[in-house]
């Protein structure tokens, strides 16, 4: 079938053309290592198994197992309006080979994990998209394929510490600042950045002349509503003269600028590094709606998911949540207790975007987004900036506020970074980083007084809870039931400022800000009594980072 729908199509290259044009003769083809005969996807110049470099192509049957699906009712593409089903299938020849696809030929309610699927090619210009439908004859549903590493065994794969000395002992967090937070503030994003940075510098009792390092995420470049222009923009606006600077998206999550700054300070390249993160999605989206700015994109895509309608991280994480439900008996109500907890905390935070009461009935009846996620499983796009100052520990005693010390960080990547090739039942890039964190400290999960865990979606937060060991893998349903354990007076006070689900999407830096404020005892009615140790995470799916902080040395 040929269409001229405007649907986003893949960029054809010498490395991938065999895949995207295979439908011309109705045959699915996957890259093969000629040395060890393993299948490789997405295509690579080197085999991940034997590191051989002689690559070929193998024709496969087109038969697969359905290992995930989400009924999308919110997002759309030209030529692909909602509702539609985004799915993941594992090839019968090798279940490690997974393809994101659009599921066709049935109703979403007829789909079952483990169903047998078959490829159906759909032509768009010079591209044949491999879609999948259920086969006419259905055997008993197959089990989910195994992950590369069992979720219970990530600690076995963490690299040991090089020495007992830790760079974390040479740094402290000495200043925090937050700009105005809101929906559609309609102010330049750099103005929000400057506001947050000036507040952080004043909070630490420093001046701009004391700042000799800058660190940001995602750095400069055209990132739409996800940044203000990076280090270059702030340096130009304030006339700073940093001896060290850092900005980029391939780091330890959206709050990874803070960990990068710690390394610079511990290495002697700077004494006071100003770290910042700015989002202005609400205003940016309004400007697009009114035609005042043009959306990003255009041309063909390098994504292996976008041509099939997987336009959002929600489509990946929804399928991971579905598999967690399937394997461990988790329910939508389990995720609901996270959303309700965040809203209860936000009610005590005057800077939160959403503060109105939220009931389980409200949560369950909310507008569906992509199953099993509804409106209140998703964080709140907003405008705002957050800044954190990392200082050399020997300077901290002379500054305005009590320093917050760093006990440990977790950064190691143990999972595949491609979204649809990684861990099946948890948000990817949380299990490895969490295991790495605990390898760098003698403290244990039971020592944590407050947790500020990344919640771009409710399921992210559940994944961090299990990954960090606050309950065992697969036991979040019991741990979260009723919400008592994660309440401010529970055994794990969680996302005390309202989290990204209610306070607003400040992309991890808001969680670090709240962790520091809690350890200082500055949070007023939402303050956790006696908070001395906090854990805070940033990211997941993409590489992430996690910090263990303490109020005393």
C-alpha positions in Angstrom: 0.0 0.0 0.0 1.4 3.4 -1.0 0.4 6.5 0.8 1.4 10.2 0.8 0.3 10.8 4.3 3.2 12.8 5.6 4.0 10.2 8.2 7.5 10.5 9.6 9.8 8.2 7.7 13.2 6.9 8.5 16.4 8.3 6.9 17.8 5.7 4.6 21.5 5.0 4.9 23.9 2.4 3.6 23.7 0.7 7.0 19.9 0.5 7.4 18.5 0.5 3.8 18.3 -3.3 3.8 15.8 -3.2 6.7 13.6 -0.3 5.6 13.3 -1.6 2.0 12.9 -5.3 2.8 9.2 -5.2 2.2 9.7 -4.7 -1.5 9.8 -8.4 -1.8 7.9 -9.1 1.4 10.8 -10.4 3.4 12.0 -9.2 6.8 15.8 -8.9 7.1 18.0 -8.3 10.1 21.7 -7.6 10.3 23.9 -10.7 11.0 27.4 -10.9 12.3 29.3 -13.1 9.8 31.8 -14.1 12.5 29.5 -15.6 15.2 26.2 -15.6 13.2 24.3 -13.6 16.0 21.6 -11.2 14.9 22.1 -7.5 15.6 19.5 -4.8 15.9 19.6 -1.9 15.4 22.4 -2.3 12.8 25.9 -1.6 14.1 29.4 -1.6 12.6 30.5 -4.1 15.2 29.0 -7.2 16.8 28.1 -6.6 20.5 28.7 -10.3 21.2 32.1 -11.1 19.6 33.2 -7.6 18.4 33.5 -8.9 14.9 33.3 -6.3 12.1 32.2 -8.4 9.2 28.5 -7.7 8.9 25.9 -9.2 6.6 22.1 -9.6 6.4 19.9 -12.6 7.2 16.4 -13.1 6.0 14.1 -14.1 8.8 10.6 -15.5 8.9 8.7 -12.4 10.0 7.1 -14.4 12.9 7.3 -12.8 16.3 5.9 -12.8 19.8 4.0 -9.8 21.2 6.0 -8.7 24.2 4.4 -5.3 24.8 1.7 -2.9 23.6 0.1 0.3 24.6 -3.2 1.8 23.3 -2.3 5.3 22.4 -5.2 7.8 22.7 -3.3 11.1 23.1 -0.5 11.5 20.7 -0.7 11.7 17.0 1.3 12.0 13.8 0.5 13.2 10.3 -1.2 10.2 8.7 -1.5 8.4 12.0 -4.1 10.0 14.2 -5.0 8.4 17.5 -6.2 6.0 18.6 -3.6 3.4 17.5 -1.6 0.6 19.2 2.2 0.9 19.6 3.8 -2.5 20.2 7.0 -4.4 20.7 7.6 -7.8 19.2 10.5 -10.3 19.7 11.5 -12.4 16.7 11.1 -16.1 17.0 14.6 -16.7 15.6 16.1 -14.7 18.5 13.9 -13.1 21.2 16.7 -10.7 21.9 15.8 -9.0 18.7 12.9 -6.6 19.4 11.2 -4.3 17.0 8.9 -1.4 17.8 6.0 -1.5 15.5 2.4 -0.4 15.0 0.0 -3.3 15.7 -2.8 -3.7 13.2 -5.5 -6.1 12.3 -7.3 -6.3 15.6 -8.8 -4.3 18.5 -6.5 -3.3 21.3 -8.8 -5.3 23.7 -8.0 -8.5 21.8 -4.3 -8.3 22.3 -2.5 -10.5 24.9 1.1 -10.6 25.8 2.8 -13.6 24.3 0.5 -13.7 21.2 2.1 -15.0 17.9 2.4 -12.1 15.4 3.3 -11.8 11.7 4.8 -9.0 9.7 2.8 -7.0 7.3 4.6 -4.4 5.2 3.2 -1.0 4.5 4.8 1.1 1.8 5.3 4.9 2.3 7.3 6.4 -0.6 10.6 4.4 -0.7 10.2 2.9 2.7 8.3 -0.3 3.7 7.3 -0.2 7.4 7.2 -3.6 9.1 3.9 -3.6 10.9 2.6 -6.6 12.8 -0.7 -8.3 13.3 -1.9 -11.4 15.2 -1.7 -14.7 13.3 -4.9 -16.5 12.4 -3.9 -19.5 14.4 -2.9 -18.7 18.0 -0.8 -21.2 20.2 -0.7 -20.8 23.9 0.8 -17.4 24.8 4.6 -17.5 25.0 6.4 -16.2 28.2 8.2 -12.9 28.1 11.8 -13.2 27.0 14.5 -12.9 29.7 16.4 -9.6 30.2 20.2 -9.6 29.7 20.6 -9.3 33.5 18.0 -10.5 35.9 16.6 -7.5 37.8 17.5 -9.1 41.1 21.2 -9.5 40.1 22.4 -6.1 39.0 24.7 -5.7 42.0 26.8 -8.6 40.7 27.8 -6.6 37.7 28.9 -3.4 39.3 32.6 -2.5 39.0 34.3 -2.3 42.4 35.6 0.9 43.7 39.2 1.7 42.7 40.1 2.8 46.3 38.5 3.7 49.6 39.0 7.4 48.9 35.9 8.9 47.3 35.7 12.1 45.2 32.3 12.7 46.9 34.1 13.5 50.2 35.7 16.6 48.6 32.5 18.4 47.6 29.4 19.9 49.1 26.1 21.4 47.9 26.1 25.0 49.2 23.4 26.9 47.4 20.0 26.3 45.8 17.7 28.5 43.8 14.5 28.2 41.9 12.9 30.6 39.5 9.2 31.3 39.3 7.4 28.1 38.3 4.2 28.1 36.3 2.2 27.3 33.2 2.7 29.6 30.2 4.7 32.3 32.0 5.5 33.8 28.6 8.9 35.0 29.6 12.3 34.3 27.9 13.8 31.0 29.2 17.1 32.7 29.8 15.3 35.1 32.2 14.2 32.1 34.3 17.7 30.7 34.3 19.2 34.0 35.5 16.6 34.3 38.2 17.3 30.8 39.5 21.1 31.3 39.3 21.0 34.6 41.1 18.9 33.0 43.9 21.3 30.1 44.3 24.4 32.4 44.4 22.7 34.6 47.0 21.6 31.5 49.0 25.2 30.4 49.3 26.4 33.8 50.3 28.5 34.1 47.2 28.8 36.6 44.4 28.9 36.0 40.7 32.6 36.8 40.8 33.1 33.7 43.0 31.6 31.3 40.4 34.4 29.7 38.4 32.5 26.8 36.9 29.2 26.4 34.9 27.4 23.1 34.3 24.1 22.5 32.5 21.8 20.0 30.8 21.1 19.6 27.9 23.6 22.3 26.8 23.2 24.5 23.8 21.6 23.7 20.5 18.1 23.8 19.3 16.2 21.9 22.0 12.9 23.8 21.9 11.2 24.0 25.2 13.9 22.0 27.0 16.6 24.6 27.4 17.6 28.2 27.3 20.8 27.9 25.2 23.2 26.4 27.7 26.5 27.5 29.2 27.1 29.9 26.3 23.9 31.8 26.8 24.3 32.2 30.5 28.0 33.2 30.3 27.1 35.8 27.7 24.2 37.2 29.8 26.2 37.5 33.0 29.7 38.0 31.8 31.2 35.2 33.8 34.7 33.8 33.4 34.6 30.1 34.2 37.7 28.0 34.4 35.6 24.9 33.8 32.3 24.4 32.0 30.1 21.5 30.9 27.0 21.1 28.9 25.5 18.1 27.1 22.7 15.6 27.0 24.8 12.5 27.2 25.4 12.7 30.9 24.0 11.3 34.2 20.4 12.2 33.5 18.8 15.7 33.5 20.5 16.4 36.9 23.8 15.0 35.7 25.3 18.4 35.5 25.6 18.3 39.3 27.6 15.0 39.3 29.8 16.4 36.5 30.4 19.5 38.6 31.4 17.4 41.6 34.1 15.7 39.5 35.5 19.0 38.4 35.6 20.4 41.9 37.1 17.3 43.4 39.7 17.4 40.6 40.7 21.0 41.4 39.4 22.6 38.3 36.9 24.9 40.1 35.9 25.9 43.6 32.2 26.9 43.0 30.3 25.5 40.1 26.9 26.8 39.2 24.7 24.1 37.8 21.4 24.9 36.2 18.4 23.4 34.3 15.7 25.3 32.5 12.4 24.2 30.9 9.8 26.3 29.3 7.6 23.7 27.6 4.3 25.4 28.5 5.3 28.7 26.9 7.0 27.0 23.9 3.9 24.9 23.2 1.7 27.9 23.4 4.0 29.8 20.9 3.7 26.8 18.5 -0.1 26.8 18.9 -0.4 30.4 18.0 2.1 30.2 15.2 4.7 32.4 16.9 7.4 29.8 16.5 8.0 26.8 14.4 8.2 23.2 15.9 11.4 21.3 15.8 11.8 18.6 13.2 11.3 18.3 9.5 12.8 15.9 7.1 13.4 12.2 7.9 14.1 10.7 11.2 16.9 8.5 12.6 14.5 7.0 15.2 13.6 3.3 15.1 10.4 4.1 17.0 8.9 7.3 15.6 7.8 5.9 12.2 5.5 3.6 14.1 3.8 6.3 16.2 6.0 5.9 19.3 6.4 9.6 19.7 6.9 9.8 23.4 8.8 8.2 26.3 5.3 7.4 27.5 4.9 4.7 24.8 8.1 2.9 25.9 7.4 3.2 29.7 3.7 2.2 29.3 4.9 -1.1 27.9 7.4 -1.6 30.7 4.6 -0.9 33.2 2.4 -3.4 31.4 5.0 -6.1 31.7 5.6 -5.2 35.4 1.8 -5.7 35.9 1.9 -9.0 34.0 4.9 -10.5 35.8 4.4 -9.2 39.4 0.7 -8.5 39.7 1.1 -4.7 39.9 -2.1 -2.8 39.2 -3.1 0.7 38.0 -4.1 1.5 41.6 -0.5 0.8 42.5 0.6 3.7 40.3 -2.3 5.8 41.6 -0.9 5.8 45.2 2.2 7.5 43.8 0.1 10.2 42.1 -2.1 10.8 45.2 1.0 11.1 47.4 2.6 13.7 45.1 -0.6 15.7 45.1 -1.0 15.6 48.9 2.6 16.9 49.2 2.0 19.6 46.5 -0.9 20.9 48.5 1.6 22.1 51.1 3.9 23.7 48.5 3.0 27.2 47.3 5.2 26.8 44.2 3.5 23.7 42.9 1.5 23.9 39.7 -1.2 21.5 40.8 -2.4 21.7 44.4 -6.1 20.7 44.3 -7.0 17.5 46.1 -6.8 14.3 44.1 -8.8 11.1 44.9 -8.3 7.6 43.6 -11.6 7.9 41.8 -10.2 11.1 40.1 -7.1 9.3 39.2 -8.7 6.2 37.7 -11.3 8.2 35.8 -8.9 10.7 34.3 -8.4 11.1 30.6 -6.5 8.1 29.1 -3.1 8.9 27.5 -1.6 5.6 26.5 -2.5 2.5 28.4 -2.0 2.0 31.3 -1.2 5.7 31.7 -3.8 8.3 32.3 -3.5 12.1 32.7 -2.2 11.9 36.3 0.5 9.4 35.5 2.3 12.0 33.5 4.3 14.9 34.8 3.3 18.5 34.3 4.9 20.6 31.5 5.8 24.0 33.0 8.1 26.9 32.8 10.9 27.1 35.4 14.6 26.9 36.2 16.5 25.4 39.1 20.1 26.0 40.1 22.4 24.2 42.5 26.0 25.2 43.5 28.6 22.6 44.0 31.6 23.8 46.1 34.9 22.5 47.4 34.2 21.1 50.8 36.9 23.2 52.5 35.0 26.4 51.5 31.6 25.2 52.8 32.0 26.2 56.4 32.4 29.8 55.5 29.3 30.1 53.4 25.8 31.3 54.3 23.9 28.0 54.6 24.7 24.7 56.2 26.3 22.6 53.5 24.8 19.3 52.3 27.4 16.6 51.9 27.5 13.9 49.2 27.8 10.4 50.5 27.7 8.6 47.1 26.7 8.7 43.5 25.5 6.0 41.1 26.2 6.3 37.4 27.2 2.9 35.9 25.4 1.8 32.8 24.6 -1.9 32.8 21.5 -1.9 30.5 21.2 -1.3 26.8 20.5 2.3 26.1 18.2 1.8 23.1 14.7 2.2 24.6 13.1 -0.8 23.1 16.0 -3.1 23.5 16.6 -2.6 27.3 15.1 -3.9 30.6 11.6 -5.2 30.1 9.9 -4.8 33.5 11.4 -1.6 34.9 12.4 1.8 33.6 15.7 1.2 31.8 18.8 2.9 33.4 17.7 2.7 37.0 18.8 -0.8 38.1 22.4 -0.4 37.2 22.8 3.1 38.6 21.1 2.1 41.8 23.3 -0.9 42.4 26.4 1.3 41.7 25.2 3.8 44.3 25.1 1.3 47.1 28.6 0.0 46.2 30.1 3.4 47.1 28.7 3.6 50.6 28.3 1.7 53.9 24.8 3.2 54.3 21.8 1.1 53.3 18.2 1.8 52.1 16.9 1.7 55.7 19.2 4.7 56.5 17.4 7.0 54.1 15.0 9.5 55.7 13.6 11.1 52.5 13.5 10.1 48.8 13.1 12.5 45.9 12.8 10.1 43.0 12.4 10.9 39.3 8.8 10.7 38.3 8.4 11.9 34.7 5.7 9.2 34.8 4.4 7.4 37.9 6.0 4.2 36.7 9.5 5.8 36.7 9.1 6.4 40.5 8.0 2.8 41.1 11.1 1.6 39.2 13.4 3.7 41.3 11.8 2.4 44.6 12.4 -1.2 43.6 15.8 -0.5 42.1 17.1 1.3 45.2 16.0 -1.6 47.4 13.2 0.2 49.4 11.3 -3.0 48.6 12.3 -6.1 46.7 12.0 -6.4 43.0 8.3 -7.1 42.1 7.0 -6.1 45.6 6.0 -2.5 44.9 2.3 -3.4 44.9 2.4 -4.3 48.6 4.8 -1.5 49.5 2.7 1.2 47.9 -0.8 -0.1 48.7 -2.7 2.6 50.6 0.1 5.1 50.3 1.1 5.0 54.0 4.7 3.9 53.4 5.5 6.8 51.1 3.6 9.5 53.1 5.6 12.3 54.9 5.2 10.3 58.1 5.8 6.9 56.5 8.9 4.8 56.3 10.0 6.4 53.0 8.7 10.0 52.6 8.6 10.4 48.8 8.8 13.4 46.6 7.9 15.8 49.4 7.5 18.9 47.2 4.9 17.3 45.0 7.2 15.6 42.5 7.1 16.3 38.8 3.5 14.8 38.7 2.2 17.8 40.7 4.9 20.4 41.3 6.0 20.5 37.7 8.5 18.9 35.3 11.8 20.5 36.4 13.6 17.5 35.0 15.3 16.1 38.1 16.9 19.3 39.3 13.8 20.2 41.2 14.2 16.9 43.1 17.8 17.8 44.0 16.6 21.2 45.2 14.0 19.6 47.4 16.5 17.1 48.8 18.8 19.9 49.9 16.0 21.9 51.4 14.8 18.9 53.4 18.2 18.2 54.8 18.5 21.8 55.8 15.1 21.6 57.5 13.7 24.5 55.4 10.4 22.9 54.0 7.9 24.3 56.5 4.6 22.2 56.6 6.0 19.5 54.3 9.2 19.1 56.3 10.1 15.5 57.2 11.1 15.6 60.9 14.7 14.6 61.5 15.7 14.2 57.9 19.5 13.5 57.8 19.9 11.3 54.7 18.3 11.8 51.4 18.4 10.0 48.1 17.5 11.7 44.8 17.5 10.4 41.3 17.4 12.0 37.9 16.5 10.4 34.6 16.1 6.9 33.4 15.5 5.5 29.9 18.4 7.7 28.9 21.4 7.4 31.2 20.7 8.6 34.7 22.3 9.5 37.9 21.4 9.0 41.6 22.8 10.9 44.6 22.9 9.9 48.3 23.1 13.1 50.4 23.5 13.8 54.1 23.3 16.8 56.4 26.4 15.9 58.5 29.9 14.8 57.7 
